[in-house]
Amino acid sequence: MRKRLLCGVLAILSACSVFGCGAATAAQISESRAIGYESRLFDSSFVHAIEVSIDDADWEDLKENPLDKTKYLADVTIDGETVKGVSFSTKGNTSLSFVASDPESDRYSFKLNFGKFVENQTYHGLDKLNLNNLYADATYLKDYLCYRLFEQSGVAAPLTSYVWLTVNGAPHGLYLAIEEIGESYLNRTRGGAGVLYKPETEQLDNAKSASNAGNPTDRDAQSGFTPPDGMQGGPGRPDAGSNGADLVYSEDDLSSYSDIFDNAKTAVTDADKQRVIAALKALSEQSGLSDVLDTDEIIRYFAAHNFVLNYDSYTGNMLHNYYLYENDGKLAMLPWDYNLAFGAFGGASDVTGLLNTGIDTPLSGASEDARPMWAWIVKDDAYRSSYHAVFDELLTAYFDSGVFSREVDALYELLLPYVEADPTAFYTVEQYKTAVTSLKRFCLLRAESVRRQLDGSLSTDTEAQDAAQRIDASDLDLSAMGSHGGAQRPQP
């Protein structure tokens, strides 16, 4: 094991000399302070270096009690610039429990809060940073590429970049840095205006622990996707225990929307909450939608979201992994957490069925009445036409142009030496190579299927599709890209 770690360190030192992750000069640091965090830490053209210095006893306590999510005091050096007095803690739910249950792994996801212990402290304006451990993602690319798709669709996605993480001088692996959707994000994208919620149903933990079995809808059976028991869709408010995470209007009482309001990410007042409820009521009545919804941004959100087939989300039956933004009475949705995209959640057996999922029938385990924030788009001819137009823009600019393929190829080459040196990786180097090839092919075939749907040669309704017109993806193995609970530690 010592030999393996030493080889990892040497490989990283070599990689850093190639990719420029050494200490920054004083002049570079001075210049970066004027630029801001978005063009410094989130310059995705190279792998950044993040060094965490934490008391040895605290580090051992974190590893022994990861589920506590204790906030420890640490100094954090980013590309040679040190920020002192930073909060350092584990983060996550399923991935956190998975690593905590593995006696051989301490590859947790982490959260840095720059202002927790030092009031108003930020990193060039960034208040919080997520370091994702790339759980269930043998490609290392799912979250990154999904957010790129949102950007290409015109949605202000969180910023991302790759980092090589060390803790107390020891290499800890290749991580994905993700901008927290919070105050810094609002300052960067919305001029600081508006309020944020991260809805999540109280029944989520029960649903996550349920087996992937049950009574899927006809559309689910056709695609090969089987949602977990416990939160199946249906008329009205179908999701057991949902108190607003489905965005279904029920009544005016604030307590009926605890899934939303108990998960506020910015300071909110009762007046803020009442505006949300008023918007949901109008949404349920399909009345004056342009007055209560940012229709353009929501349409763009669903175009990107429905391309990547992530059912651990609002369009599945888990009712989480999105942010709800409200400003001046108008609602919008923002993307979050896509490591289980591209069919990784649910274990689809029919890959061809999944890949050809109709863009107008994206729901799994839920009815349109149970997902009103989506349903208004497909129920109105003009809105549906706008939705299709965003898909056309996305395919033309990102896939038909070759930008997507070139970007994947460049990322593969950039990350390879770090994957080879990663001492805590969930997957082997060979698995990484196979996974990237599989993901690239999946996305290109998905783009081809969507193009057929847009030109009318393949139905946008999954159940109405002519099987002969579907794009054949039967040779693809989704598990090769990583799957829920399927991470494997490389052998030393």
HELIX and SHEET records of a PDB file:
HELIX    1   1 ARG A    2  PHE A   19  1                                  18    
HELIX    2   2 ALA A   26  ILE A   35  1                                  10    
HELIX    3   3 TYR A   37  SER A   39  5                                   3    
HELIX    4   4 ASP A   56  GLU A   64  1                                   9    
HELIX    5   5 PRO A   66  ASP A   68  5                                   3    
HELIX    6   6 THR A   94  ALA A  100  1                                   7    
HELIX    7   7 LYS A  142  SER A  153  1                                  12    
HELIX    8   8 GLU A  183  ARG A  190  1                                   8    
HELIX    9   9 LEU A  204  SER A  209  1                                   6    
HELIX   10  10 ASP A  218  SER A  223  1                                   6    
HELIX   11  11 LEU A  254  TYR A  257  5                                   4    
HELIX   12  12 SER A  258  PHE A  261  1                                   4    
HELIX   13  13 ASP A  270  GLU A  285  1                                  16    
HELIX   14  14 LEU A  289  VAL A  292  1                                   4    
HELIX   15  15 THR A  295  VAL A  308  1                                  14    
HELIX   16  16 VAL A  351  LEU A  355  1                                   5    
HELIX   17  17 GLU A  368  ALA A  370  5                                   3    
HELIX   18  18 PRO A  372  LYS A  379  1                                   8    
HELIX   19  19 ASP A  381  LEU A  394  1                                  14    
HELIX   20  20 LEU A  395  ASP A  400  3                                   6    
HELIX   21  21 VAL A  403  ALA A  421  1                                  19    
HELIX   22  22 VAL A  429  ASP A  455  1                                  27    
HELIX   23  23 THR A  462  ALA A  464  5                                   3    
HELIX   24  24 ALA A  467  GLN A  469  5                                   3    
HELIX   25  25 LEU A  478  MET A  481  5                                   4    
SHEET    1   A 8 HIS A  48  ILE A  54  0                                        
SHEET    2   A 8 TYR A  72  ILE A  78 -1                                        
SHEET    3   A 8 GLU A  81  LYS A  91 -1                                        
SHEET    4   A 8 SER A 109  ASN A 113 -1                                        
SHEET    5   A 8 LYS A 128  ASN A 132 -1                                        
SHEET    6   A 8 ALA A 170  GLU A 179 -1                                        
SHEET    7   A 8 THR A 160  VAL A 167 -1                                        
SHEET    8   A 8 HIS A  48  ILE A  54  1                                        
SHEET    1   B 3 VAL A 195  TYR A 197  0                                        
SHEET    2   B 3 TYR A 322  ASN A 327 -1                                        
SHEET    3   B 3 LYS A 330  PRO A 335 -1                                        
END                                                                             
